[in-house]
Amino acid sequence: MYRELMYRRFHDRLGKAGLTVALLALACLLFPAAQAFATAGGSTLKVEIVGTGHGEVNSFAFSGVSGEPPIECEGPPTTPKPGGHCEDKMGVEGEYELAPLKETAAPGTEFVEWTVTGATLTEACGAGEENCIPVVTPPGAGEVVVTATFAKINSLTVVKGGNGEGTVTSSPSGINCGSACEEETAKFAENTVVTLTAAPLSGSVFAGWLGCKHTGPTTCTVTVNGQDEATAVFLAEGATGATGATGATGATGATGATGTTGAAGATGATGAAGATGATGSAGAKGTNGEPGAPGAKGAAGANGAQGPVGAVGPQGPAGPAGKDGQIQVVTCKTVVKKVKGKKKKKQKCTTKTVSSPVKFTTASARASLARAGVVYATGTSGKRGLVLRGRRAVAAGGYTLTLTYGHGQHTSTVRRQVRIG
């Protein structure tokens, strides 16, 4: 069948003048390849291999012409195989020079096309054809260049695994693996970013991806470079398992350590004494009524209204000034000491004497020692002077001593600037 096809192609291309040669070529095919012509033609055959893939071009016996030495070439780059050549003289068959060639693509590569220059005609040298036979007639001394183009296969294959069912689609389009599909392959341009999306069918769940570096809950993103593959795993939904047994009660945790004793709070400030209300004046005495006529006892009369409050009397003269007294400021703090392994609290007090002379006009004065609006000590006067009890630490410096005596509307206040050394 192949010989008949070659005869028809040669007859159609060469017409009447080529019929004799075609018949001769057909006759030669009926004999063993051992009867090959040893005569080399004058034209030179040069093979070149190009493209992004890899493959081989080898000569083979056709119509008694095998080529000697053989064409055995691989690439790119175009390189002779051991014992072979990428350039040779074309074989002669009558009035024709022939060069039977065959391509073989490497794994991951596909053959694209033949390109022939310098030949009178070609046989089976179309795109995707496995064989190519350039022909030169009449024989001459030219150069025939046969270029074989191989391309790297950039594809993405989706495989579905597991005992469940689902679908896988791609963006950009190319893969649409439905419920009946187990595996699907699509070609993409090199470095195309393809996103695969898995969708489980009813009664199944999507378990995840295998062979995918960049995944989402249902997606797999692949940058196609070569022959890539990803597996989508679908699992059948299982029945709900029985409730597990209650776990044993855990052991009681160790008792935590006792916390440290907090610091004693500061003593609160003494509230100011409330003013004494004024005593109301007695109401006016009513006049005696006329003696009533003897008779039935009359009803008791209503109580009379209370009279208005009398005016406040004038303030009495101030008493004589007392002797100069001393002001002592007493500051106490709580000290915790260990006695025979036990903590005991003890008040430790210090006394500071105010150096400025202060005169008191009454023995019932209330006093406070302040600076910048902050009260540092309070106290009252005594027989031996005025003793102040510190409410916070008193440092050396100037203070305002405020003396308050009397009550209510008869209250007087005296302020003095003192200095504590």
C-alpha positions in Angstrom: 0.0 0.0 0.0 2.9 2.4 0.9 4.6 1.6 -2.4 1.4 2.3 -4.4 1.0 5.6 -2.5 4.5 6.6 -3.4 3.9 5.7 -7.0 0.8 7.9 -7.2 2.5 10.8 -5.5 5.5 10.6 -7.9 3.2 10.2 -10.9 1.1 13.3 -9.9 4.2 15.5 -9.3 6.4 14.4 -12.2 3.7 14.0 -14.8 4.4 12.0 -18.0 8.1 12.7 -18.0 8.5 11.3 -14.4 6.4 8.2 -15.1 9.5 6.2 -16.0 11.4 7.2 -12.9 8.4 6.5 -10.7 8.1 3.0 -12.2 11.8 2.5 -11.7 11.5 3.6 -8.1 8.5 1.2 -7.6 10.4 -1.6 -9.1 13.4 -1.0 -6.8 11.1 -1.3 -3.8 10.4 -4.9 -4.7 14.0 -5.8 -4.2 15.8 -6.2 -0.9 17.6 -3.1 0.5 20.9 -4.9 -0.1 20.7 -3.9 -3.8 21.1 -0.2 -2.8 23.0 2.1 -5.1 26.5 2.8 -4.0 26.8 5.8 -6.2 26.6 9.2 -4.3 25.1 12.2 -6.0 26.6 15.5 -6.5 24.2 17.5 -4.3 24.9 17.9 -0.6 22.2 17.2 2.1 22.4 19.2 5.3 20.1 18.5 8.3 19.3 21.1 10.9 17.3 20.6 14.1 15.7 23.6 15.8 12.9 24.6 18.2 12.2 24.4 22.0 12.0 20.6 22.1 14.5 17.9 21.3 14.5 15.1 18.7 16.4 13.0 16.1 16.5 12.9 12.3 17.8 9.6 10.8 18.0 8.4 7.2 16.3 5.1 6.2 16.3 2.8 3.1 13.8 3.9 0.4 13.7 2.8 -3.2 17.2 1.3 -2.9 18.8 4.5 -1.5 20.0 4.3 2.0 22.7 6.9 2.3 26.2 5.9 3.1 27.4 6.9 5.7 23.9 7.3 7.3 22.3 10.5 8.5 22.0 10.2 12.3 21.5 13.6 13.8 20.0 15.0 17.1 19.4 18.4 18.6 19.0 21.2 19.1 21.8 22.2 18.9 22.3 20.1 15.8 24.8 17.4 16.7 25.8 14.1 14.9 25.1 11.0 16.9 28.0 8.6 17.4 29.0 7.1 14.0 26.5 9.3 12.2 26.4 12.6 10.3 24.3 15.7 10.0 25.6 16.3 6.4 26.1 13.9 3.6 25.8 13.5 -0.2 22.4 12.6 -1.5 21.9 9.1 -3.0 21.3 8.7 -6.7 18.4 6.8 -8.4 18.5 7.2 -12.1 17.9 10.8 -12.9 17.1 11.7 -9.3 18.9 12.4 -6.1 17.0 11.2 -3.0 17.4 11.6 0.8 14.9 9.5 2.8 14.6 11.0 6.4 12.6 10.2 9.5 12.0 12.2 12.7 11.8 10.9 16.2 10.7 13.3 19.0 12.2 12.9 22.5 9.9 12.5 25.6 8.2 15.7 26.5 8.6 17.0 22.9 6.4 16.9 19.8 7.4 17.2 16.1 6.1 20.4 14.5 7.1 20.5 10.8 9.7 20.0 8.0 11.2 22.9 6.1 13.1 22.0 2.9 15.2 24.4 0.7 17.2 23.6 -2.5 15.1 20.6 -3.5 13.2 20.2 -6.8 10.3 18.5 -5.0 9.6 16.8 -1.7 7.7 13.7 -0.7 5.7 13.5 2.6 7.4 16.6 4.0 4.2 18.3 5.3 3.6 19.6 8.8 3.3 16.7 11.3 4.5 14.1 8.7 6.9 11.5 10.2 9.0 11.1 7.0 10.4 13.6 4.5 12.1 12.7 1.2 13.7 15.7 -0.6 14.2 15.1 -4.4 16.7 16.8 -6.8 16.3 16.3 -10.5 18.4 16.3 -12.6 21.3 15.4 -10.3 23.5 18.4 -9.7 26.0 20.0 -7.3 23.7 22.1 -5.2 22.8 22.0 -1.5 19.6 20.8 0.1 18.8 22.0 3.6 16.2 20.0 5.6 15.1 21.7 8.9 13.2 19.7 11.5 11.4 21.7 14.1 10.6 20.1 17.5 8.6 21.9 20.3 8.6 21.4 24.0 5.2 20.0 25.1 3.6 22.4 27.7 0.6 20.6 29.1 -1.4 20.1 32.2 -3.0 16.8 33.1 -5.7 16.5 35.7 -6.3 13.1 37.4 -9.2 12.3 39.7 -8.5 10.0 42.7 -10.4 8.6 45.6 -13.7 6.8 45.9 -15.9 9.9 45.5 -17.1 11.8 42.5 -16.6 15.4 41.3 -15.6 17.7 38.5 -12.5 19.7 37.7 -12.4 22.8 35.4 -9.7 25.2 34.5 -9.3 28.9 33.9 -8.2 29.7 31.2 -10.4 27.1 29.6 -8.9 23.8 28.3 -9.8 21.3 31.0 -13.4 20.3 31.7 -13.2 16.9 33.5 -16.8 15.9 34.3 -18.3 13.2 36.4 -17.4 10.4 33.9 -13.9 11.7 33.3 -11.0 10.1 35.1 -8.1 12.0 33.5 -7.8 14.9 31.0 -4.9 16.7 29.4 -4.8 20.1 27.8 -1.9 22.1 26.2 -1.2 25.6 27.3 1.4 28.2 26.3 4.6 28.0 28.3 4.4 29.8 31.7 0.6 30.1 31.5 -0.9 30.4 35.0 -3.8 27.9 35.2 -6.2 27.7 38.1 -8.0 24.4 38.5 -11.3 24.3 40.5 -12.6 21.1 42.1 -16.4 20.6 42.8 -17.6 17.5 44.6 -20.9 15.9 43.5 -23.7 15.0 45.9 -22.7 12.4 48.4 -19.0 13.2 48.0 -16.5 15.6 49.6 -13.4 17.2 48.1 -10.4 16.0 50.2 -7.6 18.0 48.6 -4.9 18.1 45.9 -1.8 15.9 45.2 1.1 17.3 43.2 0.1 20.9 43.6 2.3 23.5 45.3 -0.2 26.4 45.5 -3.7 25.4 46.7 -6.8 26.9 48.1 -9.9 25.3 49.7 -11.0 23.9 46.3 -8.4 25.4 43.9 -4.9 24.5 42.5 -2.8 27.1 40.7 -0.1 25.8 38.3 2.4 27.7 36.1 2.6 25.4 33.1 6.2 24.6 32.1 6.6 21.2 30.6 4.3 18.3 31.3 2.6 19.1 34.7 0.1 17.0 36.5 -2.2 17.5 39.5 -4.6 15.0 41.2 -7.9 16.0 42.7 -9.0 13.6 45.5 -12.8 13.1 46.1 -14.0 10.9 48.9 -17.5 9.4 49.5 -19.2 10.8 52.5 -19.0 8.3 55.4 -21.7 7.6 58.0 -21.5 9.5 61.3 -19.5 7.6 63.9 -20.8 6.6 67.3 -20.3 9.0 70.2 -17.0 8.3 71.9 -16.9 7.2 75.6 -16.6 9.9 78.3 -13.0 10.4 79.3 -11.8 9.9 82.8 -11.8 12.8 85.3 -8.5 14.6 85.3 -6.4 14.8 88.5 -6.9 17.7 90.9 -4.4 20.5 90.2 -1.8 21.5 92.8 -2.7 24.3 95.3 -1.4 27.6 94.2 1.2 29.5 96.3 0.0 32.0 98.8 0.2 35.6 97.5 2.3 38.2 99.2 0.8 40.6 101.8 -0.4 43.8 100.2 1.0 47.1 101.4 -0.9 49.0 104.1 -3.2 51.7 102.7 -2.6 55.4 103.5 -4.5 56.9 106.4 -7.6 58.8 105.2 -7.9 62.5 105.8 -9.9 63.7 108.8 -13.2 65.2 107.7 -14.0 68.8 108.6 -16.3 69.3 111.7 -19.8 70.4 110.8 -21.0 73.8 112.0 -23.3 73.9 115.1 -26.8 75.2 114.3 -28.0 78.4 116.0 -30.5 78.0 118.8 -33.9 79.5 118.1 -35.2 82.3 120.4 -38.2 81.6 122.7 -41.6 82.7 121.6 -43.4 85.7 123.3 -45.5 84.9 126.3 -49.2 85.1 125.6 -51.6 87.4 127.6 -53.9 85.9 130.2 -57.4 85.3 129.1 -60.5 86.6 130.9 -62.1 84.3 133.3 -64.6 82.3 131.5 -68.1 81.8 132.6 -68.8 78.7 134.3 -70.1 76.1 132.0 -69.1 73.3 129.8 -65.5 72.7 129.4 -64.3 74.2 126.1 -62.1 72.6 123.5 -58.4 72.9 123.9 -57.0 75.8 121.9 -54.4 75.3 119.2 -50.7 75.8 119.9 -49.3 79.2 119.1 -46.9 79.7 116.2 -43.1 79.7 117.0 -41.6 83.1 117.1 -38.8 84.2 114.7 -35.1 83.5 115.5 -33.4 86.3 117.4 -30.5 88.2 115.9 -26.9 87.0 116.5 -25.2 88.9 119.3 -21.9 90.7 118.5 -18.6 88.8 118.7 -16.7 89.1 121.9 -13.3 90.6 122.1 -10.3 88.4 121.3 -8.5 86.9 124.3 -4.9 87.8 125.1 -2.2 86.2 123.0 -0.5 83.2 124.4 3.2 82.5 124.7 5.2 81.4 121.7 4.7 77.7 121.2 6.5 75.0 119.3 5.1 73.0 116.5 6.1 69.4 116.2 5.3 67.3 113.1 5.1 63.6 113.9 5.4 61.1 110.9 4.7 57.4 111.5 5.0 54.4 109.2 4.4 50.7 109.7 7.5 48.5 109.8 7.3 44.7 109.4 10.0 42.8 111.2 10.5 39.1 111.6 10.8 37.9 115.3 11.6 34.3 115.8 10.4 33.5 112.2 7.1 35.4 112.5 6.2 38.8 110.9 5.3 41.5 113.4 4.1 45.0 112.5 5.4 48.0 114.5 4.8 51.7 114.2 7.9 53.8 113.8 7.5 57.5 114.3 9.8 60.5 113.8 9.3 64.0 115.2 10.3 67.3 113.5 10.1 70.7 115.2 9.0 73.8 113.2 11.6 76.4 113.7 9.4 79.5 113.2 7.7 81.0 116.4 3.9 80.7 116.4 1.5 82.4 118.8 -1.8 80.9 119.8 -4.7 82.8 121.1 -6.8 79.9 122.1 -6.1 76.4 123.4 -8.8 74.8 121.2 -7.2 75.7 117.8 -7.3 73.1 115.0 -4.2 73.1 112.7 -3.0 71.9 109.4 0.4 72.0 107.6 0.2 72.3 103.8 2.3 73.1 100.8 1.1 73.8 97.2 -2.5 72.8 98.2 -1.4 69.4 99.6 -2.0 68.7 103.4 1.0 67.1 105.0 0.0 67.1 108.7 -3.0 67.9 110.9 -3.4 68.3 114.7 -4.8 70.3 117.6 -3.2 72.5 120.3 -2.3 71.2 123.7 -1.0 72.5 127.0 2.6 72.2 125.8 2.1 73.6 122.3 0.7 72.3 119.0 1.5 68.7 117.9 0.8 67.8 114.3 0.5 64.2 113.1 2.0 63.7 109.6 -0.4 62.3 106.9 2.5 61.9 104.4 6.3 62.3 104.5 7.3 65.9 105.5 10.5 67.1 103.9 12.5 70.2 104.9 11.3 73.4 103.4 8.6 76.1 103.7 4.9 75.3 104.5 1.7 77.2 105.4 0.4 76.6 108.9 -3.4 77.2 109.2 -4.9 77.6 112.7 -8.7 77.4 113.0 -10.6 78.1 116.2 -14.2 78.6 117.2 -17.3 77.0 115.8 -20.1 77.9 113.4 -20.4 81.6 112.7 -17.7 82.3 115.3 -14.9 80.5 113.4 -11.6 82.4 112.8 -8.7 81.3 110.7 -5.0 82.4 111.0 -2.3 81.4 108.4 1.4 81.6 109.1 4.4 80.8 106.9 6.7 78.4 108.7 9.9 76.5 107.8 10.8 73.0 108.8 14.5 72.4 109.1 
